[in-house]
Amino acid sequence: MKIKDLFIDPSKSMSEKDIADARAVMTQDSLIRMVWVIVILFILTVLPIIFLINSFSLGEWETIPAYFYYFCLYSFRMLIMAVFFIVALRSRKKDASGLPQRMLICIFTGYILFDGTVSGILMQLFDGGITTYVIAVMLVSALLYHPKKTISIMLPASFIFLFVGILLLQKNVRILYGQSVNGLFTISIAWVISRFVYNSRMRDLFSQFTITRQTKELEYCNSMLYERIEGHSSLLEQTNFRLDNELEKKLSWEEKTRRYQDELREIFQVSFFYIKTPMQKVLAYLDHLTKDEADFEPDRKSILLCRNEIHHAEHAALILLDNLGIGMTETPFSPVDLNYVMERILESNSHRLTEMGLSFKYSKLAVILGDKHQCFRLLQGLFDFCLTNPRVADAEAINLSCEFQPSRSYYTIDTGVISDPDKNLRLFSMGQALEEKEKSFNLAFCKKIVEHHGGEMTIGLNDKNGAVVEFYFPKS
């Protein structure tokens, strides 16, 4: 600590609460030290009284009058020490500021200075020293904590009282001058010691209060942080639980989607009607341009544009079917038993065959490597083509045969549907098939499925002008 810090009151940088707490602690410390000082002074006073009583029995009081004054002083000191001892032990803190205890300490300090000053004055009758005064001043300055105002009043007051007493009893000017200088130097040193002790203790308590307060703040921050961590942990658990529920819901929706996928495939023809009308208009316009009139020369550029429009419409239809889950997407192929697929189709369409009085015969089919849903649509489309188109007279059976060749499985289906070569060329084009009945679209789509599986489909005529569809799949 620097020298200038001795004269700086640390309470200026402290809060009122810290100042009050520090003064309360310092008052308690001073009270404890005061009790020990009382005990020591009481013991040190008993010995001189015994000596003075012995001197009185020897008759020395008549020759040395100072013994009587010392006896009175020491007796009064013992009485006062006993009173201070009892009051100090019974002292209690009356309020938050500890004012009664501080007043007791101030009174005790004043008495010690008074006692030391009187002893120093009486010493002028013997050797002219002020040792007791110096001891008293240093005792109260070093052991007891006093504010700056209190010690600044008590020390000069005791010195003035000492100087007046010495001036009355001491006739030697040199001794008077020396004791005055010594007394002034003593109170100066005592004042510095008092400020050093007081300010050091105040700074120490302020540091303790600061550390305690920061520790409490840190504990509070830790508790708040722990609560927030607990809150975030619970929130995270709730979020995970919610995500698990959402995942379960999503999986359930995926199951429902797969469950209704077959039903979704059945509506692709209905969805295709959204693009059917504009394509029919294009074909009608195309027919108008190609009418065989003498004064009309076909506009070949317009015809080409119309043909392109038809191809675009056909491509749009394929995209629509692909979005519905039955297009030509690159899905991994797996073994498909066509016998099982055919059995399912016949089970679901047996009432249609009964109503029309038809029969469906087929030989053992192959197991191919392909897409199960597309194979189902292929056979269902061929089945619908046979039942929904005009039939040849006496064609009461639909025959599907399979020929197992080294590199492929070859299928022939005698549909019994009335057809002709010109019509057959139009059935495999999705755009041109729109001129026919909507069910003609099935055959065009079946051709796309066969080609997607690496095969090929053709259509021909039998001897009764009935349509015969032939297609093959590569051997799995």
C-alpha positions as CSV (number, residue, x, y, z in Angstrom):
1,M,0.0,0.0,0.0
2,K,1.3,3.5,-0.9
3,I,1.9,6.2,1.7
4,K,-0.8,8.4,0.2
5,D,-3.3,5.5,0.6
6,L,-3.1,5.9,4.4
7,F,-4.9,9.2,4.1
8,I,-7.6,8.0,1.6
9,D,-10.8,6.7,3.1
10,P,-11.7,3.4,1.3
11,S,-15.4,3.9,2.3
12,K,-15.7,6.4,-0.6
13,S,-15.7,3.6,-3.1
14,M,-18.0,1.4,-1.1
15,S,-21.7,1.2,-1.0
16,E,-23.7,2.2,2.1
17,K,-24.5,-1.4,2.9
18,D,-20.9,-2.4,2.7
19,I,-19.9,0.5,4.9
20,A,-22.5,-0.4,7.5
21,D,-21.5,-4.1,7.5
22,A,-17.8,-3.2,7.7
23,R,-18.3,-0.9,10.7
24,A,-20.4,-3.5,12.4
25,V,-17.7,-6.1,12.1
26,M,-15.0,-3.6,13.2
27,T,-17.1,-2.7,16.2
28,Q,-17.3,-6.3,17.3
29,D,-13.6,-6.7,16.8
30,S,-12.9,-3.6,18.9
31,L,-15.3,-4.8,21.6
32,I,-13.4,-8.1,21.9
33,R,-10.0,-6.3,22.0
34,M,-11.4,-3.8,24.6
35,V,-12.2,-6.7,26.9
36,W,-8.7,-8.0,26.7
37,V,-7.2,-4.5,27.4
38,I,-9.5,-4.2,30.4
39,V,-8.2,-7.5,31.8
40,I,-4.6,-6.6,31.2
41,L,-4.9,-3.1,32.7
42,F,-6.8,-4.6,35.7
43,I,-3.9,-7.0,36.4
44,L,-1.3,-4.3,35.9
45,T,-3.2,-2.0,38.3
46,V,-3.4,-4.5,41.1
47,L,0.4,-4.6,41.6
48,P,0.9,-0.8,42.0
49,I,-1.9,-0.7,44.5
50,I,-0.3,-3.5,46.6
51,F,2.9,-1.5,46.5
52,L,1.1,1.7,47.5
53,I,-0.6,0.0,50.4
54,N,2.7,-1.3,51.6
55,S,4.1,2.2,51.4
56,F,1.3,3.6,53.4
57,S,2.0,1.1,56.2
58,L,5.6,2.3,56.2
59,G,4.4,5.9,56.5
60,E,5.9,7.0,53.2
61,W,2.8,8.8,52.1
62,E,3.6,11.7,54.5
63,T,6.9,12.3,52.8
64,I,5.8,11.6,49.3
65,P,2.4,13.1,48.6
66,A,2.3,11.7,45.0
67,Y,1.6,8.3,46.5
68,F,-1.8,9.4,47.6
69,Y,-2.7,10.7,44.1
70,Y,-1.5,7.5,42.5
71,F,-3.5,5.4,45.0
72,C,-6.6,7.4,44.2
73,L,-5.9,7.1,40.4
74,Y,-5.3,3.4,40.5
75,S,-8.3,2.7,42.7
76,F,-10.5,4.7,40.4
77,R,-9.0,2.8,37.4
78,M,-9.8,-0.6,38.9
79,L,-13.4,0.6,39.6
80,I,-13.8,1.9,36.1
81,M,-12.2,-1.2,34.5
82,A,-14.7,-3.4,36.5
83,V,-17.6,-1.3,35.2
84,F,-16.3,-1.4,31.6
85,F,-15.8,-5.1,31.8
86,I,-19.3,-5.8,33.0
87,V,-20.8,-3.4,30.5
88,A,-18.8,-4.9,27.6
89,L,-19.8,-8.4,28.5
90,R,-23.5,-7.4,28.7
91,S,-23.3,-5.2,25.6
92,R,-25.7,-6.2,22.9
93,K,-26.3,-4.8,19.4
94,K,-29.3,-2.6,19.7
95,D,-29.7,-1.7,16.0
96,A,-28.2,-2.5,12.6
97,S,-25.6,0.3,13.0
98,G,-24.2,-1.0,16.3
99,L,-24.3,2.5,17.7
100,P,-24.4,1.7,21.5
101,Q,-21.3,-0.5,21.1
102,R,-19.4,2.2,19.2
103,M,-20.3,4.7,21.9
104,L,-19.0,2.3,24.6
105,I,-15.7,2.0,22.7
106,C,-15.4,5.7,22.3
107,I,-16.0,6.3,26.0
108,F,-13.5,3.6,26.8
109,T,-10.9,5.2,24.5
110,G,-11.5,8.6,26.1
111,Y,-11.0,7.2,29.5
112,I,-7.7,5.4,28.6
113,L,-6.4,8.6,27.1
114,F,-7.5,10.5,30.2
115,D,-5.9,7.9,32.5
116,G,-2.7,7.9,30.6
117,T,-2.7,11.7,30.5
118,V,-3.2,12.0,34.3
119,S,-0.5,9.4,34.9
120,G,1.9,11.4,32.6
121,I,1.1,14.6,34.5
122,L,1.7,12.9,37.9
123,M,5.0,11.5,36.6
124,Q,6.3,15.1,36.6
125,L,6.4,14.8,40.4
126,F,9.0,11.9,40.1
127,D,11.2,11.7,37.0
128,G,9.4,14.0,34.6
129,G,8.5,11.2,32.0
130,I,5.3,10.7,30.0
131,T,5.7,7.0,29.4
132,T,2.2,6.1,30.5
133,Y,0.8,8.7,28.2
134,V,2.7,7.2,25.2
135,I,1.6,3.7,26.1
136,A,-2.1,4.8,26.4
137,V,-2.0,6.6,23.1
138,M,-0.4,3.8,21.2
139,L,-2.7,1.2,22.8
140,V,-5.9,2.9,21.7
141,S,-4.5,3.7,18.2
142,A,-3.2,0.2,17.4
143,L,-5.8,-2.0,19.0
144,L,-9.1,-0.2,18.6
145,Y,-10.7,0.9,15.3
146,H,-11.8,4.5,15.2
147,P,-13.0,6.6,12.3
148,K,-11.0,9.6,11.2
149,K,-13.1,12.2,12.9
150,T,-13.1,10.4,16.3
151,I,-9.3,9.9,16.5
152,S,-8.6,13.3,15.1
153,I,-10.5,14.9,18.0
154,M,-9.4,12.6,20.9
155,L,-5.6,12.7,20.3
156,P,-5.2,16.5,20.1
157,A,-7.6,16.9,23.1
158,S,-5.4,14.5,25.2
159,F,-2.3,16.3,24.1
160,I,-3.7,19.7,25.1
161,F,-4.7,18.3,28.5
162,L,-1.2,16.8,28.9
163,F,0.5,20.0,28.0
164,V,-1.5,22.1,30.4
165,G,-0.9,19.6,33.2
166,I,2.9,19.5,32.5
167,L,3.0,23.3,32.3
168,L,1.5,23.5,35.8
169,L,3.7,20.9,37.5
170,Q,7.0,21.1,35.6
171,K,9.2,24.1,36.5
172,N,12.1,23.0,34.3
173,V,11.7,24.7,30.9
174,R,14.0,22.2,29.1
175,I,12.0,19.3,30.3
176,L,8.7,21.1,29.5
177,Y,9.9,21.7,26.0
178,G,11.1,18.1,25.5
179,Q,7.9,16.5,26.8
180,S,5.8,18.8,24.6
181,V,7.8,17.8,21.5
182,N,7.6,14.1,22.5
183,G,3.8,14.3,23.1
184,L,3.2,16.1,19.8
185,F,5.4,13.5,17.9
186,T,3.5,10.7,19.8
187,I,0.0,11.8,18.7
188,S,1.2,12.3,15.1
189,I,2.6,8.7,14.9
190,A,-0.5,7.4,16.7
191,W,-2.8,9.2,14.2
192,V,-0.9,7.6,11.3
193,I,-1.0,4.1,12.9
194,S,-4.8,4.5,13.6
195,R,-5.5,5.5,10.0
196,F,-3.3,2.6,8.7
197,V,-5.1,0.1,10.9
198,Y,-8.6,1.4,10.2
199,N,-8.1,1.7,6.4
200,S,-6.4,-1.7,6.1
201,R,-9.2,-3.4,8.0
202,M,-11.8,-1.6,5.9
203,R,-10.2,-2.6,2.7
204,D,-9.9,-6.2,3.9
205,L,-13.6,-6.3,4.8
206,F,-14.5,-4.7,1.5
207,S,-12.5,-7.4,-0.3
208,Q,-14.2,-10.1,1.7
209,F,-17.7,-8.6,1.0
210,T,-16.8,-8.4,-2.7
211,I,-15.7,-12.0,-2.9
212,T,-18.7,-13.1,-0.9
213,R,-21.1,-11.1,-3.2
214,Q,-19.4,-12.4,-6.3
215,T,-19.5,-15.9,-5.0
216,K,-23.2,-15.6,-4.4
217,E,-23.7,-14.1,-7.9
218,L,-21.7,-16.9,-9.4
219,E,-23.8,-19.5,-7.6
220,Y,-26.9,-17.7,-8.7
221,C,-25.7,-17.6,-12.3
222,N,-24.8,-21.3,-12.1
223,S,-28.2,-22.2,-10.7
224,M,-29.9,-20.1,-13.4
225,L,-27.7,-21.8,-16.0
226,Y,-28.5,-25.2,-14.6
227,E,-32.2,-24.4,-14.7
228,R,-31.9,-23.2,-18.3
229,I,-30.0,-26.4,-19.2
230,E,-32.7,-28.4,-17.6
231,G,-35.3,-26.5,-19.5
232,H,-33.5,-26.9,-22.8
233,S,-33.1,-30.6,-22.0
234,S,-36.8,-31.0,-21.4
235,L,-37.6,-29.0,-24.5
236,L,-35.2,-31.2,-26.5
237,E,-36.9,-34.3,-25.1
238,Q,-40.3,-32.9,-26.1
239,T,-39.0,-32.0,-29.6
240,N,-37.6,-35.5,-30.0
241,F,-40.9,-37.0,-28.9
242,R,-42.7,-34.8,-31.3
243,L,-40.4,-35.7,-34.1
244,D,-40.9,-39.4,-33.3
245,N,-44.6,-38.9,-33.5
246,E,-44.3,-37.0,-36.8
247,L,-42.1,-39.8,-38.1
248,E,-44.7,-42.4,-37.1
249,K,-47.4,-40.3,-38.8
250,K,-45.3,-40.0,-41.9
251,L,-44.8,-43.8,-42.0
252,S,-48.5,-44.4,-41.6
253,W,-49.1,-42.0,-44.5
254,E,-46.6,-43.9,-46.6
255,E,-48.5,-47.1,-45.8
256,K,-51.7,-45.5,-46.8
257,T,-50.1,-44.2,-49.9
258,R,-49.0,-47.7,-50.8
259,R,-52.4,-49.1,-49.9
260,Y,-54.1,-46.7,-52.3
261,Q,-51.5,-46.9,-55.0
262,D,-53.4,-49.6,-56.9
263,E,-56.6,-47.4,-56.8
264,L,-54.6,-44.5,-58.1
265,R,-53.4,-46.4,-61.1
266,E,-57.0,-47.0,-62.1
267,I,-57.7,-43.3,-62.6
268,F,-55.0,-42.6,-65.0
269,Q,-57.3,-42.8,-68.0
270,V,-59.7,-40.3,-66.4
271,S,-56.8,-37.9,-65.8
272,F,-55.8,-38.3,-69.4
273,F,-59.0,-36.7,-70.5
274,Y,-57.7,-33.3,-69.5
275,I,-55.4,-33.4,-72.5
276,K,-57.7,-35.4,-74.8
277,T,-59.9,-32.5,-76.0
278,P,-57.0,-30.2,-77.3
279,M,-55.4,-33.2,-79.0
280,Q,-58.7,-34.0,-80.8
281,K,-58.9,-30.4,-82.0
282,V,-55.4,-30.7,-83.4
283,L,-56.4,-33.9,-85.3
284,A,-59.5,-32.3,-86.6
285,Y,-57.5,-29.4,-87.9
286,L,-55.1,-31.8,-89.4
287,D,-57.9,-33.6,-91.3
288,H,-59.2,-30.2,-92.5
289,L,-55.8,-29.4,-94.0
290,T,-55.5,-32.8,-95.8
291,K,-58.9,-32.8,-97.4
292,D,-58.8,-33.9,-101.0
293,E,-60.1,-30.8,-102.8
294,A,-59.0,-29.7,-106.2
295,D,-58.4,-26.1,-105.4
296,F,-56.7,-26.7,-102.0
297,E,-53.0,-27.5,-101.7
298,P,-52.1,-28.9,-98.3
299,D,-49.8,-26.7,-96.2
300,R,-47.1,-29.2,-95.3
301,K,-45.5,-26.8,-92.8
302,S,-48.8,-26.6,-90.9
303,I,-49.2,-30.4,-91.1
304,L,-45.7,-30.8,-89.6
305,L,-46.5,-28.4,-86.8
306,C,-49.7,-30.3,-86.0
307,R,-47.8,-33.5,-85.9
308,N,-45.4,-32.0,-83.5
309,E,-48.2,-30.9,-81.3
310,I,-49.5,-34.5,-81.2
311,H,-46.1,-35.8,-80.1
312,H,-45.9,-33.1,-77.4
313,A,-49.3,-34.1,-76.2
314,E,-48.3,-37.7,-76.2
315,H,-45.2,-36.8,-74.2
316,A,-47.3,-34.9,-71.7
317,A,-49.5,-37.9,-71.3
318,L,-46.5,-40.0,-70.4
319,I,-45.3,-37.4,-67.9
320,L,-48.8,-37.4,-66.3
321,L,-48.8,-41.2,-66.0
322,D,-45.3,-41.1,-64.6
323,N,-46.4,-38.7,-61.9
324,L,-49.2,-41.0,-61.0
325,G,-46.7,-43.7,-60.2
326,I,-47.3,-45.9,-63.3
327,G,-44.9,-44.3,-65.8
328,M,-41.6,-45.5,-67.2
329,T,-39.5,-44.6,-64.3
330,E,-36.2,-46.5,-63.8
331,T,-37.2,-48.7,-60.9
332,P,-35.3,-51.9,-60.0
333,F,-36.8,-54.9,-61.7
334,S,-37.6,-58.0,-59.7
335,P,-39.0,-61.5,-60.6
336,V,-42.7,-61.3,-61.6
337,D,-44.8,-64.5,-62.0
338,L,-47.2,-63.7,-64.9
339,N,-49.3,-66.7,-63.9
340,Y,-50.1,-65.1,-60.5
341,V,-50.8,-61.7,-62.2
342,M,-53.2,-63.4,-64.7
343,E,-55.0,-65.2,-61.9
344,R,-55.6,-61.9,-60.0
345,I,-56.9,-60.2,-63.1
346,L,-59.4,-63.1,-63.9
347,E,-60.6,-63.1,-60.3
348,S,-61.4,-59.4,-60.4
349,N,-63.0,-59.5,-63.9
350,S,-64.8,-62.9,-63.8
351,H,-68.2,-61.1,-63.7
352,R,-67.5,-59.2,-66.9
353,L,-66.6,-62.5,-68.7
354,T,-69.8,-64.1,-67.4
355,E,-72.0,-61.1,-68.5
356,M,-70.5,-61.2,-72.0
357,G,-70.6,-65.0,-72.3
358,L,-66.9,-65.2,-73.0
359,S,-64.1,-67.4,-71.7
360,F,-60.5,-66.7,-71.2
361,K,-57.9,-69.4,-71.8
362,Y,-54.2,-69.2,-71.3
363,S,-51.3,-71.6,-71.1
364,K,-48.5,-71.6,-68.6
365,L,-46.8,-68.2,-68.6
366,A,-43.2,-67.3,-67.8
367,V,-41.6,-65.7,-64.8
368,I,-39.9,-62.5,-66.0
369,L,-37.7,-59.9,-64.5
370,G,-39.7,-56.7,-64.5
371,D,-41.9,-54.2,-62.7
372,K,-44.9,-56.0,-61.0
373,H,-47.3,-53.0,-61.3
374,Q,-46.4,-52.4,-65.0
375,C,-46.9,-56.1,-65.8
376,F,-50.3,-55.9,-64.1
377,R,-51.2,-52.9,-66.2
378,L,-50.0,-54.7,-69.3
379,L,-52.2,-57.8,-68.9
380,Q,-55.1,-55.7,-67.6
381,G,-54.8,-53.4,-70.6
382,L,-54.9,-56.3,-73.0
383,F,-57.8,-57.8,-71.2
384,D,-59.7,-54.5,-71.4
385,F,-58.9,-54.2,-75.1
386,C,-60.5,-57.6,-75.7
387,L,-63.7,-56.9,-73.8
388,T,-64.4,-53.3,-74.7
389,N,-64.0,-53.4,-78.5
390,P,-66.5,-54.9,-81.1
391,R,-65.9,-58.6,-81.5
392,V,-65.9,-60.9,-84.5
393,A,-69.0,-63.1,-84.8
394,D,-68.7,-66.5,-83.0
395,A,-65.5,-65.3,-81.2
396,E,-66.5,-66.5,-77.7
397,A,-63.1,-67.2,-76.4
398,I,-59.9,-65.2,-75.7
399,N,-56.8,-67.3,-76.1
400,L,-53.4,-66.4,-74.6
401,S,-50.5,-68.7,-75.4
402,C,-46.8,-68.6,-74.4
403,E,-43.9,-70.1,-76.3
404,F,-40.6,-70.5,-74.4
405,Q,-37.8,-69.8,-76.8
406,P,-34.0,-69.9,-76.0
407,S,-33.6,-66.1,-75.6
408,R,-37.1,-65.0,-74.9
409,S,-40.7,-65.9,-73.9
410,Y,-43.1,-65.2,-76.9
411,Y,-46.8,-64.5,-76.2
412,T,-49.7,-64.5,-78.6
413,I,-53.2,-63.4,-77.7
414,D,-56.1,-64.0,-80.0
415,T,-58.3,-61.0,-79.0
416,G,-61.4,-61.7,-81.2
417,V,-61.7,-57.9,-81.7
418,I,-62.7,-56.7,-85.2
419,S,-59.8,-54.9,-86.8
420,D,-58.2,-54.0,-90.1
421,P,-54.6,-53.1,-91.2
422,D,-55.2,-49.3,-91.2
423,K,-56.7,-49.4,-87.8
424,N,-53.9,-51.5,-86.4
425,L,-51.4,-48.9,-87.4
426,R,-53.2,-46.2,-85.4
427,L,-53.7,-48.3,-82.2
428,F,-50.1,-48.1,-81.1
429,S,-49.9,-44.3,-81.3
430,M,-51.2,-42.5,-78.2
431,G,-52.1,-39.4,-80.1
432,Q,-53.9,-41.0,-82.9
433,A,-55.6,-43.5,-80.6
434,L,-57.6,-40.6,-79.2
435,E,-59.7,-40.6,-82.4
436,E,-60.8,-44.0,-81.5
437,K,-62.6,-44.9,-78.3
438,E,-60.8,-44.0,-75.2
439,K,-60.1,-47.7,-74.4
440,S,-57.8,-47.9,-77.5
441,F,-55.3,-46.0,-75.4
442,N,-54.7,-49.1,-73.3
443,L,-53.1,-50.9,-76.2
444,A,-50.7,-48.0,-76.9
445,F,-49.7,-47.9,-73.3
446,C,-49.2,-51.7,-73.3
447,K,-46.7,-51.4,-76.1
448,K,-44.8,-48.8,-74.1
449,I,-44.6,-51.2,-71.1
450,V,-43.3,-54.1,-73.3
451,E,-40.7,-51.8,-74.8
452,H,-39.7,-50.6,-71.4
453,H,-39.0,-54.3,-70.4
454,G,-36.8,-54.8,-73.5
455,G,-39.4,-56.5,-75.6
456,E,-41.5,-55.6,-78.7
457,M,-45.2,-55.7,-79.5
458,T,-47.0,-56.1,-82.8
459,I,-50.6,-56.5,-84.0
460,G,-51.9,-58.5,-86.9
461,L,-55.0,-60.2,-88.3
462,N,-56.2,-63.8,-88.3
463,D,-58.3,-65.4,-91.0
464,K,-61.5,-64.0,-89.5
465,N,-60.1,-60.4,-89.5
466,G,-59.7,-60.6,-85.8
467,A,-56.8,-58.7,-84.1
468,V,-54.0,-60.9,-82.9
469,V,-51.5,-59.2,-80.5
470,E,-48.0,-60.7,-80.3
471,F,-45.2,-59.6,-77.9
472,Y,-42.2,-61.0,-76.2
473,F,-40.0,-60.5,-73.1
474,P,-36.3,-61.3,-72.9
475,K,-35.5,-64.4,-71.0
476,S,-34.8,-63.7,-67.3
